[in-house]
Amino acid sequence: MPTPKSNDEYAVLRESETNGANYDLDTPDIIARLKQWKTLCSFRIMGAESDTVDIEFETLPKEMDAFVKDLYDFCPDLVDQGTGCVGEMVEMAQETGEEIPAKLQELIKGVDFTDENYGLEILKRELQRDRTLKLWWD
């Protein structure tokens, strides 16, 4: 995975031609959104490929609920193929008697899986816990 090498923190996205073509996003669109987020928080781009961006947060936005909604609008796969599927994973684990890992148990404690937006809450909790994010568009 290419990583930033120059003083231009967005060079790695340009070099990788990072895009979300299936969401009509090109490299300049992604850079513009990242710059917008820089006004809300502090982060470093750790790497990028043609359809991914890895971010490590130094600080998080004050309005986390609004931020995770913006993340979802920008990169729906975060929830649609990620945190929004946790309820099904937990249900399957319970049905098969598999143990739910402690780290996941902590993340989902008190989450209302009947709320259609529970994936946003889990995404928020993950960001607060890990301070990392992998954007991807496939």
matplotlib code that plots the C-alpha trace (Angstrom):
import matplotlib.pyplot as plt

x = [0.0, 1.5, 2.2, 2.7, 6.3, 6.2, 5.0, 1.8, -0.3, -2.7, 0.0, -0.5, -4.1, -3.1, -0.4, -2.8, -5.6, -7.9, -11.5, -15.0, -16.0, -19.1, -20.2, -19.1, -16.2, -12.8, -9.5, -10.2, -13.6, -12.0, -9.3, -11.9, -13.8, -10.6, -9.7, -13.2, -12.8, -9.4, -11.4, -13.2, -10.4, -6.8, -5.7, -2.9, -3.4, -1.5, -1.9, -4.1, -4.8, -7.1, -10.2, -9.1, -7.8, -6.3, -6.6, -5.3, -7.0, -5.1, -8.3, -11.9, -14.7, -16.8, -20.0, -19.4, -23.0, -22.9, -19.4, -20.4, -23.5, -21.1, -18.8, -21.7, -22.9, -19.4, -18.6, -21.7, -19.7, -18.5, -21.9, -23.7, -20.9, -19.4, -20.8, -24.4, -23.9, -22.8, -26.3, -26.5, -23.1, -24.1, -27.3, -25.5, -22.9, -25.7, -27.6, -24.4, -23.2, -20.0, -18.5, -18.6, -15.1, -14.7, -13.6, -16.9, -19.0, -17.6, -18.3, -22.0, -22.9, -26.3, -26.7, -30.3, -30.1, -33.8, -32.8, -32.1, -29.2, -27.4, -24.4, -23.7, -23.5, -21.1, -19.0, -18.8, -17.8, -15.1, -13.7, -13.6, -11.9, -9.5, -8.9, -8.5, -10.6, -10.4, -12.5, -13.3, -15.4, -15.9]
y = [0.0, 3.4, 5.7, 9.4, 10.4, 14.1, 17.2, 17.0, 14.7, 14.1, 13.1, 9.4, 9.7, 11.4, 8.7, 5.9, 7.7, 6.9, 7.0, 5.8, 5.5, 3.4, 6.5, 9.0, 10.2, 11.0, 11.8, 15.5, 14.8, 12.6, 15.1, 17.9, 15.9, 15.1, 18.8, 19.5, 17.0, 18.6, 21.7, 19.4, 17.2, 16.2, 13.1, 11.6, 9.7, 6.5, 5.1, 4.8, 2.6, 2.9, 2.5, 2.9, 5.5, 4.6, 7.4, 7.7, 10.3, 12.5, 14.2, 13.5, 16.0, 17.3, 16.4, 12.7, 11.9, 14.4, 13.2, 9.5, 10.5, 12.4, 9.4, 7.2, 9.7, 9.8, 6.1, 4.0, 0.7, 1.6, 0.8, -1.1, -3.7, -3.1, -1.9, -2.2, -6.0, -6.5, -7.4, -10.2, -11.4, -11.4, -13.2, -15.9, -16.3, -16.7, -19.2, -21.4, -21.0, -19.2, -16.9, -13.2, -11.8, -9.5, -6.6, -6.8, -7.3, -4.1, -2.3, -3.4, -3.1, -1.4, -1.1, -1.3, -3.7, -2.9, 0.7, 0.8, 3.2, 1.1, 0.8, 4.5, 4.1, 1.2, 3.2, 6.1, 3.7, 2.1, 5.5, 6.6, 3.4, 2.8, 6.3, 4.7, 4.5, 2.7, 4.3, 2.0, 2.0, -1.2]
z = [0.0, -1.0, 2.0, 2.1, 1.1, 0.6, 2.4, 0.4, 2.6, -0.3, -2.8, -2.0, -3.1, -6.4, -7.0, -6.2, -8.2, -5.3, -6.3, -5.4, -9.1, -8.1, -6.1, -8.7, -6.6, -8.1, -6.4, -6.2, -4.5, -1.9, -1.2, -0.9, 1.7, 3.7, 3.7, 5.0, 7.8, 8.7, 9.8, 12.4, 13.6, 13.2, 11.4, 9.3, 6.0, 6.6, 3.1, 0.1, -2.8, -5.8, -3.7, -0.1, 2.3, 5.7, 8.3, 11.9, 14.0, 16.5, 17.5, 16.8, 15.9, 18.8, 17.0, 16.5, 15.5, 12.7, 11.6, 11.4, 9.3, 7.0, 6.8, 5.9, 3.2, 1.8, 2.1, 2.5, 2.6, 6.1, 7.4, 4.6, 4.4, 7.8, 11.1, 9.9, 9.5, 13.1, 14.3, 11.8, 12.9, 16.6, 15.8, 13.9, 16.6, 19.2, 17.1, 16.5, 20.1, 19.1, 21.6, 20.8, 21.3, 24.3, 22.1, 20.1, 23.2, 24.6, 21.3, 21.1, 24.7, 24.9, 21.2, 20.0, 17.0, 16.2, 15.4, 11.6, 12.3, 14.8, 12.4, 12.8, 16.6, 16.2, 13.7, 16.2, 19.0, 16.8, 15.9, 19.5, 20.6, 17.7, 16.3, 12.9, 9.8, 6.5, 3.8, 0.9, -2.2, -4.0]

ax = plt.figure().add_subplot(projection="3d")
ax.plot(x, y, z, "-o")
ax.set_aspect("equal")
plt.show()
